[in-house]
Amino acid sequence: MNKLVFATNNQNKVDEIKTVIGDIFNVVSLKDAGIDIDIPEPYNTLEENATQKSRTIFNLTKEDCFSEDTGLEIEALNGEPGVNSARYAGAHRDFEANIDKVLLLLKNKENRKARFRTVISLILNGHEYQFDGICEGSIIKEKKGEGGFGYDPIFVPGGEQRTFAEMTIEEKNNFSHRKKATDKLLGFLSLNGKKMFH
């Protein structure tokens, strides 16, 4: 089975990606690959940050790898938190504080429209390819659900009444931005992987 190093320290993201990719590729987290670094995300776009992460791991390992960067973009907040989603309330990546900040900023706003956007950067045989996925939805006024991670307890995807945090991973994948981007990645690998892998 072909190995792909996933440039993340977030086990929740690894678990989500694995439910999409299944057994087609052996997805290995940074921890499983024996890599203990926190890759900086210094750029103003998801695309540039995704590239930064995959390039960093490729330069370290010289192995096929991919990364993703995801942002929650809220219309009434001019697209914030966006690339700063993980550190919206401070550098310590406290998602409870991040959620509280979003709810406070939206407190008196009627427009609750938001979307999650994911960009995946794949490096295969030294060449980079990017794939994106978007999930439109809205921000509710209080947290609901115990599952998921990040902003999942306050995000309801379009066409649903439940938050991502009230869904199983399989249910979330019916809407998920990360699933859509991963499907594009998987389609590309299915078409090109066999002839491009060593």
C-alpha positions in Angstrom: 0.0 0.0 0.0 1.4 3.4 -1.0 2.3 5.6 2.0 1.2 9.3 2.3 2.5 11.4 5.2 -0.2 13.8 6.4 1.4 17.0 7.6 -0.7 17.5 10.8 -0.5 17.0 14.5 -4.3 17.0 14.8 -5.5 13.4 15.3 -9.1 14.4 14.6 -8.1 15.5 11.1 -6.2 12.3 10.6 -9.3 10.2 11.6 -11.6 12.2 9.3 -9.3 11.9 6.3 -8.9 8.1 7.0 -12.7 7.6 6.8 -12.6 9.0 3.3 -9.4 7.5 2.0 -10.0 4.1 3.7 -7.5 1.4 2.9 -6.5 2.8 -0.5 -3.5 4.6 0.8 -1.6 4.3 4.1 -2.1 7.7 5.7 0.6 8.3 8.3 0.4 11.3 10.8 3.5 13.3 11.7 3.5 11.5 15.1 3.4 8.1 13.4 6.2 9.2 11.1 8.3 10.2 14.1 8.3 13.9 13.3 7.8 16.2 16.2 7.5 19.8 14.9 4.8 22.5 14.9 4.9 23.9 11.4 4.3 27.7 11.2 1.4 29.1 9.3 2.6 32.6 8.5 0.6 33.4 5.4 -2.6 35.2 4.7 -4.2 32.5 2.5 -5.1 28.9 3.1 -3.3 28.0 -0.1 0.0 29.4 1.0 -0.2 27.9 4.4 -1.1 24.5 3.0 1.9 24.7 0.7 4.2 25.7 3.6 3.2 22.7 5.6 3.5 20.1 2.8 6.8 21.6 1.5 8.3 21.5 5.1 7.5 17.8 5.5 8.6 16.9 2.0 11.9 18.7 2.6 12.3 16.7 5.8 11.3 13.3 4.6 11.5 13.3 0.8 8.4 11.2 0.9 5.0 11.7 -0.8 2.9 13.8 1.6 0.0 16.2 1.9 -1.2 18.9 4.2 -4.4 20.8 4.6 -5.4 24.2 5.9 -8.9 25.0 6.9 -10.6 28.2 7.8 -14.0 29.2 9.0 -15.1 32.3 7.0 -18.0 34.3 8.5 -19.7 36.8 6.3 -20.6 39.3 8.9 -17.0 39.3 10.2 -15.6 40.1 6.7 -14.4 36.5 6.3 -12.8 36.1 9.8 -11.5 34.1 11.4 -10.3 32.6 8.1 -6.6 31.6 8.2 -6.5 32.5 11.9 -9.2 30.1 12.8 -7.1 27.9 15.1 -5.6 31.0 16.9 -8.5 33.4 16.8 -8.6 34.1 20.5 -4.8 33.8 20.9 -1.7 31.8 20.1 -2.6 28.9 22.4 -5.2 27.3 20.1 -8.0 27.2 22.6 -11.2 26.4 20.6 -13.5 27.1 23.6 -12.1 30.6 23.6 -12.3 30.8 19.8 -16.0 29.8 19.9 -16.7 32.3 22.7 -15.1 35.1 20.7 -17.1 34.3 17.5 -20.4 34.1 19.5 -19.6 37.4 21.2 -18.8 39.2 17.9 -22.0 37.9 16.3 -24.1 38.6 19.3 -26.2 41.4 17.8 -25.9 40.4 14.1 -28.7 39.0 12.1 -26.5 37.6 9.3 -25.1 34.3 10.6 -23.9 33.0 7.2 -20.6 31.2 7.3 -18.6 28.6 5.4 -15.8 26.2 6.0 -13.1 26.1 3.4 -10.3 23.5 3.1 -7.3 23.6 0.8 -5.2 20.4 0.5 -1.6 20.6 -0.8 -0.3 17.2 -2.1 3.3 16.7 -3.0 3.7 13.6 -5.2 7.1 12.8 -6.6 8.2 16.3 -5.8 5.4 18.1 -7.6 2.6 20.0 -5.8 -1.1 19.8 -6.6 -3.9 21.6 -4.7 -7.5 20.7 -4.1 -10.2 22.6 -2.3 -13.6 22.0 -0.6 -16.3 24.3 0.7 -19.2 23.7 3.0 -21.8 26.6 3.3 -23.8 27.0 6.5 -24.5 29.2 9.4 -23.4 30.0 13.0 -25.9 29.3 15.7 -26.2 31.3 18.9 -25.1 28.6 21.4 -23.0 25.5 21.4 -24.7 22.2 20.6 -23.2 18.7 20.5 -20.3 16.8 22.1 -18.6 15.4 19.0 -16.3 16.9 16.4 -13.7 19.5 17.1 -12.9 23.1 16.5 -15.9 25.2 15.6 -18.2 22.2 15.0 -20.5 22.9 18.0 -21.7 26.2 16.5 -21.7 25.4 12.8 -24.8 24.1 11.0 -24.3 23.0 7.4 -26.8 24.1 4.8 -29.9 21.8 4.7 -29.4 20.5 8.2 -30.8 21.4 11.6 -27.9 19.9 13.6 -24.4 21.1 14.2 -21.3 19.2 13.0 -20.7 18.3 16.7 -24.1 16.6 16.8 -23.2 14.3 13.9 -21.1 11.2 13.5 -18.0 11.5 11.3 -20.0 9.6 8.6 -22.9 12.1 8.8 -20.5 15.0 8.8 -18.8 13.7 5.7 -22.1 14.2 3.8 -21.4 17.9 4.0 -17.8 18.3 5.0 -15.5 20.7 3.3 -12.6 18.4 4.2 -14.4 15.4 2.6 -15.0 17.4 -0.6 -11.3 18.4 -0.8 -10.2 14.8 0.1 -12.5 13.4 -2.6 -10.8 15.6 -5.2 -7.4 14.4 -3.8 -8.5 10.8 -4.0 -9.8 11.2 -7.5 -6.5 12.6 -8.6 -4.5 9.8 -6.8 -6.8 7.1 -8.4 -6.1 8.5 -11.8 -2.4 9.5 -11.4 -1.2 7.6 -8.4 -0.5 4.2 -10.0 1.7 5.6 -12.7 3.3 8.3 -10.6 4.2 6.4 -7.4 7.6 4.9 -7.5 
